[in-house]
Amino acid sequence: MDCDTLISITDDLKYMGRMTFSQFKIVFYPTKEGVWHDPNQQHRSWSLFATDPMRFLWSCSYDKLELLCQYVKTQKEGDQ
């Protein structure tokens, strides 16, 4: 990896800092009919996200990373 790539990635990840708990639940635990999400799991995930973002990223499955990438993309588009 070159330095420019790392800078680009870290610039994009700054958008994670905008995420509130409400947005976090919408992104990672969307409400779907017939699907129940454990609120304790939501709070544990949020706590990790809020206190140790790198560890949160390492804990994510590919599909969760895709959701985060979509969130960042939407935030970036909103800034333009």
N, C-alpha and C positions, 0 to 999 in steps of 0.2 A: 504494500500500500504506500502510495506517495503522500506527502504532506498536504497537498491540495485536496485529495480525497478525504483525508481525516478532517480537515477544516470544513469541508462541505457537509460532512456527516454531523459534526458537532453543531454547526450552524442550524441545520434542520432539527436537531434534537432540542434546541432551545425552545421550540414550539411546544414541547412536552410541558414546559414550565407554566404554560397558560391553562393547562387542563385543571378543571375543578373536579371535586368528587362527583358532582351531578353529571358532568361530561364524561368522566371516567366510567360511570355506570352505563351511560348510553353507548359508549364506544365498545366496552368489553363485556357488558351484560345487558344487551338490548332486550327489551320486553317483547316476548313472542307468546302468542296464545298457546297455552298448554306447557310452557316452559317456566319452571320456577328456579330462581337463583338463590342460593344460600347467602343471606345478608352478612353472615360472619365471614364467608369467603371473600365477599366484596370488600369488606373492611380490612381484612388481612392483605389482600392484593393492593388496595389503595395505600395502606400503611407502608408497604414495601416500595411502591411507586413513589410515594412522597418523601420517604426517608433515604432510600438507596436506589436511585433510578437505574444504575448500571446492573445491580443485582436483579432488579425487576426485569430488565431487558434480557438478561441471561436466562431467566426463568420462563420466558415466554415461548410458546410453541410458534411454529411458522405462521399459523392462521392468526394468532394474536399480534404478531409483528406486522402482518399485512394490515390489520385493523389500525394499528398505530401509524403506519405509513400513510394510510388514507386520511387519518386525522391530521397529520402534519401537512399533507398536500392541500387539504381543504383550508387549513389555517394560512398557509402561504398564499393561496389564491385569494383569500380574503384581504390580504395585505396589499395586493396589487391594484 
